[in-house]
């Protein structure tokens, strides 16, 4: 009735494909490899309940009141100290803005940095949440293909030479959707290129703590380069329901503009959740908690990989992540993943076809599988059904 009243900006932004899938998979009969959902058994419910009671007892009405836009100082100090200890980053709480998840951070970056027609550079395939967030501001999105160890640096430099790109957006650790990780050489080359061409680097790290073995990788943004923006989140290590992420922004003017845009959007992120999270982090051993999550996800990942080796056809390829939450599958060239999705849906199995991970929305022969939100028995059964569906499609 009022469609003609809706702005062009809003009409140009498509709903998330994954959100539509998740709505359709609320039935317990559905085996879902679609959403990037943490395993609920990893949520520290008992400890969070204790923290909730403690902050109410200790701080009273303060936890229910309005607060400053940048977020709880104590939580920002915790993040700054953590980055200093683990990454050697020279940052203070003043460099940090708490956001309503990393997704808000992406929207704020688009709002502050993108004018219509500006060139921005993303990975191919790339995180669909970033594609959706940036696309509403009408940039020229240039996608640079991923190699096994990160973005193709030759293609990246060719694009930087011929365009005045505003920023480069990357997920270097266990990338969403591919599960791939940047080598140290690629990390060093990327930082050299953004400095050479005076480009902003947006480094998104939702999965870095989920490395199955060994210490987390070093951030590309750990250098003193003022043009870097680091995004972090507690959604994958504590709980996504709190919707607490953060931005580390060294450039004072850019930080001011981001903070102002956030103030206009929501005044501040949920301060009650920030108090609870800060109390939880300071009164519990988060490293032990994350270690348990890593062990759980490694087991689930290995189960999915071994099941795919057993049941998938030889001409189906897939990545072997060292951490994170996703495996990227490349089907035979004549197979369209969206067609496969329609068949598997009838067998009560869903995944995300590759289409929304490409800026051009192509009919791809790729798909993303999530292994973190299903137990091992369910993973095996789901892969069996996927394999049967692939056989049906290929034998038609």
C-alpha positions as CSV (number, residue, x, y, z in Angstrom):
1,X,0.0,0.0,0.0
2,X,2.8,2.4,0.8
3,X,5.6,1.0,-1.4
4,X,5.9,4.3,-3.3
5,X,6.9,5.9,0.0
6,X,9.9,3.7,0.7
7,X,13.3,5.2,-0.1
8,X,15.4,4.0,-3.0
9,X,18.2,3.3,-0.5
10,X,16.0,0.8,1.4
11,X,14.6,-0.8,-1.8
12,X,18.1,-1.4,-3.0
13,X,19.0,-3.5,0.0
14,X,18.0,-7.1,-0.2
15,X,17.1,-9.2,2.8
16,X,19.7,-11.7,4.0
17,X,19.4,-15.1,2.3
18,X,20.6,-16.8,5.5
19,X,18.0,-15.0,7.6
20,X,15.4,-16.4,5.3
21,X,16.9,-19.9,5.6
22,X,17.1,-19.8,9.4
23,X,13.4,-18.8,9.6
24,X,12.5,-21.9,7.5
25,X,14.7,-24.2,9.7
26,X,13.0,-23.7,13.0
27,X,11.6,-27.2,12.7
28,X,13.5,-29.8,14.7
29,X,13.4,-32.2,11.7
30,X,15.7,-29.9,9.7
31,X,19.4,-30.5,9.6
32,X,20.9,-27.1,9.1
33,X,24.5,-26.5,7.9
34,X,23.3,-23.0,7.0
35,X,23.7,-20.4,9.7
36,X,27.0,-19.5,11.4
37,X,25.6,-20.4,14.8
38,X,27.8,-21.2,17.8
39,X,27.1,-24.5,19.5
40,X,24.7,-23.7,22.4
41,X,26.5,-26.1,24.7
42,X,29.4,-23.6,24.6
43,X,27.4,-20.8,26.2
44,X,28.7,-20.2,29.8
45,X,25.1,-19.9,31.3
46,X,26.0,-20.5,34.9
47,X,28.8,-18.0,34.9
48,X,26.8,-15.4,33.1
49,X,24.0,-15.8,35.6
50,X,26.4,-15.2,38.4
51,X,27.8,-12.1,36.6
52,X,24.3,-10.7,36.0
53,X,23.5,-11.0,39.8
54,X,26.8,-9.5,40.7
55,X,26.6,-6.4,38.5
56,X,23.1,-5.6,39.8
57,X,24.2,-6.1,43.4
58,X,27.4,-4.0,42.9
59,X,26.3,-1.3,40.6
60,X,22.5,-1.1,41.1
61,X,20.6,1.3,38.8
62,X,23.7,2.3,37.0
63,X,23.6,-0.8,34.8
64,X,20.0,0.1,33.7
65,X,20.8,3.8,32.9
66,X,21.8,5.5,29.6
67,X,25.5,5.5,29.0
68,X,28.2,7.0,26.7
69,X,28.2,6.1,23.0
70,X,31.6,4.5,22.9
71,X,30.7,2.0,25.5
72,X,31.6,0.9,29.0
73,X,35.1,2.2,29.8
74,X,36.0,-0.9,31.9
75,X,35.2,-3.2,29.0
76,X,37.1,-1.1,26.6
77,X,40.1,-1.1,28.9
78,X,39.9,-4.9,29.2
79,X,39.9,-5.2,25.3
80,X,42.8,-2.7,25.0
81,X,44.9,-4.7,27.6
82,X,44.0,-8.0,26.0
83,X,45.2,-6.7,22.6
84,X,48.4,-5.4,24.1
85,X,49.2,-8.7,25.8
86,X,48.2,-11.0,23.0
87,X,49.0,-9.0,19.9
88,X,51.5,-6.3,21.1
89,X,49.1,-3.6,19.9
90,X,49.7,-0.1,21.3
91,X,46.1,0.9,21.9
92,X,44.1,2.5,24.8
93,X,40.4,2.3,25.6
94,X,40.0,5.6,23.8
95,X,40.8,3.9,20.5
96,X,37.9,1.4,21.0
97,X,34.2,1.8,20.3
98,X,31.7,-0.9,21.5
99,X,29.2,-1.8,18.8
100,X,26.0,-3.8,18.6
101,X,27.9,-6.8,17.1
102,X,30.3,-6.6,14.2
103,X,27.4,-6.2,11.8
104,X,26.7,-2.7,13.2
105,X,30.4,-1.9,12.8
106,X,30.2,-2.8,9.1
107,X,27.1,-0.5,8.6
108,X,28.9,2.4,10.4
109,X,31.9,1.9,8.1
110,X,29.7,2.1,5.1
111,X,27.8,5.1,6.4
112,X,30.9,7.1,7.2
113,X,33.3,6.1,4.4
114,X,31.2,5.3,1.3
115,X,29.8,7.9,-1.1
116,X,27.8,6.5,-4.1
117,X,30.1,5.2,-6.8
118,X,33.2,4.9,-4.5
119,X,35.4,1.9,-5.1
120,X,35.7,-0.6,-2.2
121,X,37.5,-3.9,-2.4
122,X,36.3,-7.2,-0.9
123,X,37.3,-10.8,-1.1
124,X,35.8,-13.3,-3.6
125,X,33.9,-15.2,-2.2
126,X,33.2,-12.7,0.5
127,X,31.2,-12.4,3.7
128,X,27.6,-11.8,2.7
129,X,26.9,-9.7,5.7
130,X,29.5,-7.2,4.6
131,X,28.2,-7.3,1.0
132,X,24.7,-6.5,2.3
133,X,25.9,-3.8,4.7
134,X,28.0,-2.0,2.1
135,X,25.7,-2.4,-0.9
136,X,23.0,-0.1,0.6
137,X,25.4,2.9,0.2
138,X,25.8,2.1,-3.5
139,X,29.6,1.6,-3.9
140,X,31.4,0.1,-6.8
141,X,32.3,-3.2,-5.1
142,X,35.4,-4.8,-6.6
143,X,35.9,-8.5,-5.6
144,X,39.4,-9.9,-5.6
145,X,39.7,-13.7,-5.8
146,X,41.0,-15.7,-2.9
147,X,43.9,-18.1,-3.3
148,X,44.6,-20.9,-0.9
149,X,46.6,-18.5,1.3
150,X,44.6,-15.3,1.0
151,X,43.7,-12.6,-1.5
152,X,45.5,-12.6,-4.9
153,X,48.0,-9.8,-4.3
154,X,48.8,-9.2,-8.0
155,X,45.1,-8.6,-8.8
156,X,44.8,-6.4,-5.7
157,X,47.6,-4.2,-6.6
158,X,46.4,-3.9,-10.2
159,X,43.1,-2.6,-8.9
160,X,44.7,-0.3,-6.4
161,X,46.8,1.2,-9.3
162,X,43.7,2.0,-11.4
163,X,41.2,3.1,-8.7
164,X,41.1,5.4,-5.7
165,X,39.7,2.6,-3.5
166,X,38.3,3.9,-0.1
167,X,39.0,0.7,1.8
168,X,39.8,-3.0,1.6
169,X,37.7,-5.4,3.7
170,X,39.2,-8.8,4.7
171,X,38.5,-11.7,7.0
172,X,42.1,-13.2,7.2
173,X,41.4,-15.9,9.8
174,X,39.2,-18.9,8.8
175,X,37.5,-16.6,6.3
176,X,33.7,-16.6,6.0
177,X,32.6,-18.4,3.8
178,X,35.8,-20.2,2.6
179,X,37.4,-21.2,5.9
180,X,40.8,-20.1,4.3
181,X,43.5,-18.4,6.3
182,X,46.0,-15.8,5.1
183,X,49.7,-16.7,5.1
184,X,52.1,-14.4,6.9
185,X,53.5,-13.4,3.5
186,X,50.1,-12.4,2.3
187,X,49.5,-10.4,5.6
188,X,52.7,-8.6,5.2
189,X,52.1,-7.9,1.5
190,X,48.6,-6.6,2.2
191,X,49.8,-4.1,4.8
192,X,52.5,-2.9,2.4
193,X,50.0,-2.3,-0.3
194,X,47.5,-0.4,1.9
195,X,50.3,1.9,3.0
196,X,51.7,2.3,-0.5
197,X,48.3,3.3,-1.9
198,X,47.1,5.2,1.2
199,X,44.0,2.9,1.6
200,X,42.1,2.1,4.7
201,X,42.3,-1.6,5.8
202,X,39.2,-3.1,7.5
203,X,40.3,-6.3,9.2
204,X,37.4,-8.3,10.5
205,X,38.3,-11.1,13.0
206,X,35.3,-12.9,14.4
207,X,37.0,-16.3,14.3
208,X,40.6,-15.8,15.2
209,X,40.3,-17.2,18.7
210,X,38.8,-20.4,17.2
211,X,42.2,-21.8,15.9
212,X,42.1,-25.5,16.5
213,X,45.8,-25.8,17.5
214,X,48.5,-23.3,18.5
215,X,48.3,-19.7,19.3
216,X,46.0,-17.3,17.3
217,X,47.5,-15.6,14.3
218,X,48.9,-12.1,14.5
219,X,46.7,-9.2,13.3
220,X,47.5,-7.4,10.2
221,X,46.4,-4.3,12.1
222,X,48.8,-4.8,14.9
223,X,51.2,-2.3,13.2
224,X,50.9,1.4,14.0
225,X,49.3,2.2,10.6
226,X,46.7,4.8,11.3
227,X,44.5,3.7,8.4
228,X,43.6,0.3,9.9
229,X,40.2,-0.6,11.5
230,X,40.1,-3.8,13.5
231,X,36.7,-5.4,14.1
232,X,36.2,-7.9,17.0
233,X,33.3,-9.7,18.6
234,X,32.4,-11.8,21.6
235,X,29.6,-13.6,19.7
236,X,31.7,-16.6,18.8
237,X,33.5,-17.0,22.2
238,X,30.9,-16.0,24.8
239,X,27.4,-15.5,23.3
240,X,25.9,-13.9,20.2
241,X,22.7,-12.9,21.9
242,X,24.4,-10.1,23.8
243,X,25.3,-8.5,20.4
244,X,28.6,-7.0,21.6
245,X,31.4,-6.3,19.2
246,X,34.0,-3.6,19.0
247,X,36.1,-1.5,16.6
248,X,39.7,-0.4,17.1
249,X,40.2,2.8,15.3
250,X,43.5,4.7,15.6
251,X,42.8,7.7,13.5
252,X,41.1,10.3,15.8
253,X,39.0,12.0,13.0
254,X,37.7,8.7,11.7
255,X,36.9,7.5,15.2
256,X,35.0,10.7,15.9
257,X,32.9,10.3,12.7
258,X,32.2,6.6,13.5
259,X,31.2,7.5,17.1
260,X,28.9,10.3,15.9
261,X,27.2,7.9,13.4
262,X,26.7,5.4,16.1
263,X,25.2,8.0,18.4
264,X,22.7,8.9,15.7
265,X,21.9,5.3,15.2
266,X,21.3,3.9,18.7
267,X,22.9,6.3,21.3
268,X,24.9,3.3,22.6
269,X,24.9,-0.5,22.6
270,X,23.2,-2.4,25.5
271,X,25.0,-1.2,28.6
272,X,23.6,-3.9,30.8
273,X,25.1,-6.6,28.6
274,X,28.4,-4.7,28.6
275,X,28.5,-4.8,32.4
276,X,27.7,-8.5,32.5
277,X,30.3,-9.3,29.8
278,X,33.0,-7.2,31.6
279,X,32.3,-8.9,34.9
280,X,32.3,-12.4,33.3
281,X,35.7,-11.7,31.5
282,X,37.3,-10.4,34.7
283,X,36.0,-13.2,37.0
284,X,36.5,-16.3,34.8
285,X,39.3,-17.9,32.8
286,X,38.2,-17.0,29.3
287,X,41.2,-18.8,27.8
288,X,40.1,-22.2,29.3
289,X,36.6,-21.5,28.0
290,X,37.8,-20.8,24.5
291,X,40.0,-23.9,24.6
292,X,37.0,-26.1,25.2
293,X,35.2,-24.5,22.3
294,X,38.2,-25.1,20.0
295,X,38.2,-28.8,21.0
296,X,34.5,-29.1,20.4
297,X,34.7,-27.4,17.0
298,X,37.7,-29.3,15.8
299,X,36.0,-32.6,16.5
300,X,32.9,-31.4,14.6
301,X,35.0,-30.1,11.7
302,X,36.9,-33.4,11.5
303,X,33.6,-35.4,11.5
304,X,32.3,-33.3,8.6
305,X,35.5,-33.6,6.6
306,X,35.8,-37.3,7.0
307,X,32.1,-37.8,6.1
308,X,32.6,-35.7,3.0
309,X,35.7,-37.8,2.0
310,X,33.5,-40.9,2.4
311,X,30.3,-39.9,0.7
312,X,31.1,-37.1,-1.7
313,X,32.1,-37.7,-5.3
314,X,35.8,-37.3,-6.2
315,X,35.1,-34.3,-8.4
316,X,33.7,-32.4,-5.5
317,X,36.4,-30.3,-3.7
318,X,36.3,-28.7,-0.3
319,X,38.6,-26.6,2.0
320,X,40.2,-27.9,5.1
321,X,40.0,-25.1,7.7
322,X,42.4,-24.8,10.6
323,X,39.7,-23.2,12.8
324,X,36.6,-21.2,12.6
325,X,33.1,-22.4,11.6
326,X,32.9,-23.1,7.9
327,X,33.9,-25.4,5.0
328,X,33.6,-24.2,1.4
329,X,32.6,-26.8,-1.1
330,X,33.1,-26.5,-4.9
331,X,30.8,-28.8,-6.8
332,X,31.3,-30.1,-10.4
333,X,31.1,-27.3,-12.9
334,X,27.8,-28.4,-14.4
335,X,26.1,-28.3,-10.9
336,X,24.2,-25.2,-9.7
337,X,24.2,-25.0,-5.9
338,X,20.8,-23.4,-5.8
339,X,19.3,-26.4,-7.7
340,X,21.0,-28.7,-5.2
341,X,19.5,-26.6,-2.4
342,X,16.0,-27.2,-3.7
343,X,16.6,-31.0,-3.7
344,X,18.2,-31.2,-0.2
345,X,15.5,-29.0,1.3
346,X,13.1,-31.8,0.5
347,X,15.3,-34.1,2.4
348,X,15.3,-31.7,5.4
349,X,18.9,-30.6,4.9
350,X,19.8,-27.0,4.3
351,X,23.1,-25.1,3.5
352,X,23.9,-21.8,2.0
353,X,24.4,-21.8,-1.8
354,X,27.4,-19.8,-3.0
355,X,25.4,-17.1,-4.8
356,X,25.1,-14.4,-2.0
357,X,28.9,-14.6,-1.3
358,X,29.6,-13.1,-4.7
359,X,29.0,-9.4,-5.4
360,X,27.4,-10.2,-8.7
361,X,25.1,-12.9,-7.2
362,X,26.1,-15.4,-9.8
363,X,24.6,-18.9,-10.1
364,X,27.5,-20.6,-8.4
365,X,28.6,-24.2,-8.1
366,X,29.8,-23.5,-4.6
367,X,28.2,-23.8,-1.1
368,X,29.1,-23.0,2.5
369,X,28.6,-25.6,5.2
370,X,28.6,-24.8,8.9
371,X,29.7,-27.6,11.3
372,X,29.6,-25.9,14.7
373,X,25.8,-26.2,15.4
374,X,25.3,-29.9,14.8
375,X,26.5,-32.9,16.8
376,X,28.6,-35.6,15.1
377,X,25.8,-38.0,14.5
378,X,23.7,-35.3,12.8
379,X,26.7,-34.1,10.7
380,X,27.2,-37.6,9.3
381,X,23.5,-38.0,8.5
382,X,23.3,-34.6,6.9
383,X,26.3,-35.2,4.7
384,X,24.8,-38.6,3.6
385,X,21.6,-36.8,2.5
386,X,23.6,-34.1,0.8
387,X,25.5,-36.8,-1.1
388,X,22.3,-38.5,-2.2
389,X,20.9,-35.2,-3.4
390,X,24.1,-34.5,-5.4
391,X,23.9,-37.9,-7.0
392,X,20.2,-37.3,-8.0
393,X,21.1,-33.9,-9.5
394,X,24.1,-35.2,-11.4
395,X,22.4,-38.3,-12.8
396,X,19.4,-36.4,-14.2
